Amino acid sequence: MLQSSIIAVLFLLVPAKGFLPRVDPSPWNEILYKYVNQQHLVNYAKLKEQDWKKLRNYLTNLAQPGSEPLSHAAKEALLINAYNAM
């Protein structure tokens, strides 16, 4: 429920003529490969201990305004990653 609310807020924060940010997904991918096991379980304790700052930086980048339009596929990927990262 909280994640759905956050995504809704992301949509509301982008003005009609504004753009979503172009964010490098590599930090998020590194986190996924390092802390999610084959059963799709996340080792939150290890993530918090070792890479919390990397996750916070990634989320901060998601909150920045964009400067150019994104393709539909890029928007979709960005919003899915934002939803999952939160």
ZANU-296408 format. One record per residue (C-alpha): residue number from 1; residue in three letters; x, y, z. Coordinates in pm, whole numbers, plus 32768, in hexadecimal, padded with zeros to 4 digits. Layout:
BEGIN
 pos code    X    Y    Z
 NUM  ALA    X    Y    Z
...
% end
This chain:
BEGIN
 pos code    X    Y    Z
   1  MET 8000 8000 8000
   2  LEU 8116 80F2 805E
   3  GLN 81D4 80A7 7F1C
   4  SER 809C 80E8 7E4C
   5  SER 8072 8235 7EFA
   6  ILE 81DC 8290 7EB7
   7  ILE 81B9 8241 7D44
   8  ALA 807A 8310 7D36
   9  VAL 8137 8432 7DD3
  10  LEU 824B 840C 7CCF
  11  PHE 8148 8438 7BBD
  12  LEU 80B2 8566 7C6C
  13  LEU 8203 860C 7C9E
  14  VAL 8255 860B 7B2B
  15  PRO 81AE 873E 7A92
  16  ALA 80F7 8714 794A
  17  LYS 821D 87AA 788E
  18  GLY 8326 8717 7977
  19  PHE 83F8 85E3 7946
  20  LEU 845A 84B6 7A11
  21  PRO 85CE 849A 7A5D
  22  ARG 86BB 83C6 7990
  23  VAL 8755 82ED 7AA1
  24  ASP 8872 81F7 7A79
  25  PRO 87E0 80A7 7AEB
  26  SER 8934 8006 7B2F
  27  PRO 8938 8051 7CA8
  28  TRP 87DF 7FB5 7CC9
  29  ASN 8849 7E87 7BFB
  30  GLU 897E 7E59 7CD6
  31  ILE 88A5 7E5E 7E0D
  32  LEU 87B7 7D5E 7D7A
  33  TYR 88CD 7C6F 7D15
  34  LYS 897C 7C92 7E63
  35  TYR 8858 7C7E 7F57
  36  VAL 873F 7BBA 7EAD
  37  ASN 8767 7A40 7EAD
  38  GLN 86E1 793B 7DB9
  39  GLN 85A2 791E 7E85
  40  HIS 856C 7A96 7E50
  41  LEU 85A4 7AE3 7FBF
  42  VAL 865B 7C23 801D
  43  ASN 8768 7C24 8129
  44  TYR 86FD 7D71 81BE
  45  ALA 87EA 7D5D 82E7
  46  LYS 891B 7D35 8206
  47  LEU 889D 7E42 8118
  48  LYS 886D 7F37 8237
  49  GLU 89C4 7EE3 82C2
  50  GLN 8A87 7EF5 817D
  51  ASP 89D6 7FBE 806E
  52  TRP 88C9 8094 810D
  53  LYS 8976 81CF 808C
  54  LYS 8977 8148 7F27
  55  LEU 8801 8108 7F3B
  56  ARG 87BD 8261 7FCF
  57  ASN 888B 8304 7EBA
  58  TYR 87CA 8243 7DB2
  59  LEU 867E 82B3 7E4B
  60  THR 86FC 8419 7E5B
  61  ASN 874C 840C 7CE8
  62  LEU 85E9 8393 7CA3
  63  ALA 8563 84CB 7D4E
  64  GLN 861E 85BD 7C69
  65  PRO 8563 866D 7B50
  66  GLY 85A8 85F8 79F0
  67  SER 861B 86D5 78D5
  68  GLU 85A2 8613 77A5
  69  PRO 8488 8527 774C
  70  LEU 84B4 83B0 777D
  71  SER 8433 82A0 769A
  72  HIS 8308 81D8 7712
  73  ALA 83EA 80AD 775F
  74  ALA 84DF 8189 7822
  75  LYS 83C1 8224 78ED
  76  GLU 8334 80CD 7938
  77  ALA 8488 8045 79A7
  78  LEU 84CA 8179 7A7D
  79  LEU 837C 8163 7B30
  80  ILE 8396 7FEC 7B69
  81  ASN 84F5 8016 7BF8
  82  ALA 8480 813A 7CD1
  83  TYR 835E 806D 7D56
  84  ASN 843F 7F46 7DA7
  85  ALA 8553 8019 7E41
  86  MET 8464 80BC 7F33
% end
